[in-house]
Amino acid sequence: MARMPRVAQRAEQMLGCAVVSTAPVAGGDVCTTTRMRLADGRMSAFKTRQNPPKDFFAREAAGLSWLATSGAVGTAEVLAVADDAIILGWIEPGRPTAESAADFGRSLARLHKSGAPAFGGAVDGFIGVLPLPNRPAPSWAEFYAVRRVLPYLKLASDRGQIEPDDAAAIDSMVRRIETLIGPDEPPSRLHGDLWSGNVIWDLEGRGHLIDPAAYGGHRETDLAMLALFGLNQLPRVLDAYEEEAPLAEGWRERIALHQIFPLLVHACLFGSGYGARAAEAARRYL
């Protein structure tokens, strides 16, 4: 690896440790990531974004810490955080085996069972670059409607990323949310943005969580997000999850319901095709 002077200098200021070499990491819609070798032998990931919102990286660090304190699942280690960047321990990517996928499913179930104080969080966060409202609500049905679906439905509409009749279908679904959401459960400790790209399998096949939008919510939401874009060994993950923490009857029929929120987020960020998919999901419940 060569050495990118500007990145290395900023990382050294944050870490108090010399950077030996750097290399850009491909991918990432939100941040620019650089892999770094430190003088003490550690590998790390330097993530930055031009003009990030206030507390953007602090919220990521806090979310990782909150997930890690459960002791249930592997997470990226936070080495340093500042207003303009976060430095994480590097996880060398590998592939899961059936056994390690099952271990991850059980770990995710234990993470969820570790719980949360309320449906919501103490502070607002971010999902991608969008603000994520977390003010607590007394029930999951209310929280999901008022803090998750409706804000992004409005934003997608304002940005012209959803057709009026599709928006009306989602609004109609929201009006029925109390009858659709399933049995009451206590708040779970959620990753909050658990698509496959935020699960890193290490060289031994163990799953680690990165880039959370963490809050207290319904565990079916994390599972629905895993299913939305697919995950390597997902059936084995889900089977092991259910062995550790059985899900309420009908949970598979509610997957599309819990996918409406991330589909609306994607509509706001990536275009109207996701708005149409969100409406298609909503119409299943009308």
N, C-alpha and C positions, 0 to 999 in steps of 0.2 A: 504494500500500500504506500502511496505517496503521502505528502503532508499538505493539507489545505491550510495555509497560514492563518487566515481570518477565523475559521472554525476552531482550529487548534488553540489560538490565543484566547478566544472566549471560553472555551472549555477549561483551559488551565486556570483562568480567573475564577471560575465557578468551583473547580475541584481542588485547587491547590496542589495539582499533580501534573507532571509533564505529559504531553501527548506525543507519542513516538510517530504515529502514522494515522492517516485517515483515508476513507474511501466512501464515495456516495452510495446510498442505498436506493435502488429503483422502487417506484411505486409511491403511494401516498397522495391522497387528494387534498389533505389539509395542511400537512407539515412537510418540511424538507428534513430528511434524516441522513446522518453521516455515521458510519461505523468508525470507531476509534480504538487504537491500541494504546494503552497507557503505559507509562514508564514502570509501573509496578506489576506489569504483566496482565492486568485485567483488560477485557474487551468491553466496550460500552457503546451506547447509541446516543448521539447528540441530536435532539429534535428542536427545530426552531421554525418560526413563522414570522413573516414580515408584518409588523404592526398587529400583533395579536390582541384580542379583546382583553380588558383588565381581568386579571386572575385566571387567565386561560390555562396556563401551565400549572398554577397552584391547585386548580380544581382537579386536574389530572393526577397530580401527586397525591392529593387528599383521597381521591377515589381509590387509587392503588393501595394506599395505606389502609383504608377502611376494609377493603377486600382481604388484604393480607392478614389483618388482625384476627380474622375468623380462624386462621390456622387451617383452613379447609382445602385451599387450592393454591397452586403456584401462581405468582404474579411477577411482572417485571420489577426488579429492585430499583428504587429511586436513589440515585447517587447524589444528585444536586438539582435544584430548581431555582429559577429566576423568572423575572417578568417576561423575558424574551426567549427562554429556552428551558428544556428539561433534559437531564442526562440520566439514562437508565442503564442498568446492567444488560449486556448483550446476551441474547438467547440464540445460540446457533441452531438454525432450523433443521428439523428431521422429519420423520413420518411416524404416525402412530401405528401400533399393532392392535389387534383386537383386544388384547389384554390391557394395554395402556389406555385405549379408548374407554374401556369399562372403568378403569381407575379414574379417568377424568369425569365420567358420568357420576360416579359415586362422590367424587370431590365436589362437583358442582351442586349436587343435592345437599351435601353438608354445608356448603357456602350458603345456600338458600335457607337452610334450617337455622343457621346462626342468627338470622332475624335482623330486624330494623325497628327503631322506635315508633315509626309511623309510616303511613303511605305518603312518601315524599322525602324531603331532606331538610337539613338545617339551613342550607343556602342553595341558591340556584346554581346550575351548572351549564354545560355545553354538550351538544351532540353534533359532531362535526364542528362547524364554525357557528352553528345556530345556538342562541340562548335556549336553555332548558329550564322551564319553570318547575320548581320543586316544593312550593309552599304546600304543607301537608293538608290532606283532606280526610274526613272521618271514615270514608269507605273507599275501596278500590274502584268501584263503579264510578263514583264521583271524580276521583283523582284521574282515572283514565280518560274520562270524558273531558274534564275541564282543564287539566294540565298537560294532557298528551294529544288527544285527537283534535279538539277544537282550535287550539292556537296554531297548529300547523295546517289545518284546513283553511283557516283564514289567510295565513301567509301564502299558501299555495294559490288560493284564489286571487289575492292581491298581486301576485307575480304572474298571473295568467297561466298557471301550470295545471289547472284542473277545469274541466268544463262545468258550466252552471248546473246541468242536470246531474252530473257526477257528484258535485258538492252537495246537492240536495239529497242524494241517496245516502251519503255519509251522515248528513245532519239527521235524517230520519232514523238511521241506525242508532245514533247517539241518544235519541229520545227514548229508545227501547233498551238502553244499556243495562238497566237494573235487572231485566228479565233474561239477559243474554250472558252475563259475566260469569255465571256458575256459582258454586257454593262459596260461602265466606271462608277466607283463610287469613291468618295473621300476616303482617307484612314480612316479606322475605328480603334478604340482602342481595340486591341485583347488581350485575355488571352494568346493565342498562343499554348497551350497544353491542350485543353479543352475536355479531355476524362472524363468519368463519375467519375473516382476516384478522380478527382480534383474539384468536386462539392460536398460539404459537406452540407447535410440537417441537421439543428439543431432540437432540441426537439419540436420546434414550427413549423417545416416543412419549415423554410426559407432556401434558398440556399445561400451558401457562397463559394467563390472561393479560392483555395489554389494552390501552386506550379505553378505559371505562367512562361511562356516563352514569356513575353509580348513584343509587337512591333506594328507598324502601318501596317495594311494589309487589306485584303478583308474580310468582315464579314462572307461571305459564308464559309470561312475556319474554323472558330470556330464552326459553325453549322454542318459542315461535320464531324468534329472531334467528336462532341457529338453523331452523328449517327453511327460512326465507331464501337464503342464497346457498344452502347446502354446507355440509361439513364432512370431512373425511371420517368415515366410520360412524356416521350419525346414528344409524339404527342401534349399533352396539352401545353408544353413549346413552341413548334414551332408555334402552332396556336396563342398563346398570343403574341409571338414575331412578327408575321406578322400583328396582329392587331395594334401593336405599331409602327412598322417600316416595311411596305410592302417590300417584296423582288422582285428583277427583274424577269421578265418572264423567265422560264426555269431553275430556280435555283435548282430544284430537280434533273434535268438531269445533273447538274454540280457537284453533291455531290461526285461522284466517282473521278472526276477530282481533287477536293481539298483533297481527301483522299490519293492520291498518295504520297504526302510528308510524312505524318505520317507513312504510311506503309513502306516507305523506311527507316525512322528512326528506326522503329521496326525491319526491316531486319538487320540493322547495329548492333542492340543491342541484338536481340533475335533469329535471325536465318532466313534461306532461305525461309521458308514458307511465310513470309511476303513479301519477294522479289517477289515471284510468284504472290501473291495477288496484289501487286503494278502493275505488268505487265498486269494482267488480267483487272485491272481498266483502264490502259492506252489504251489497245486494243479496248475499247469501243469507243474511239474517233479517231480511224484510219480509 
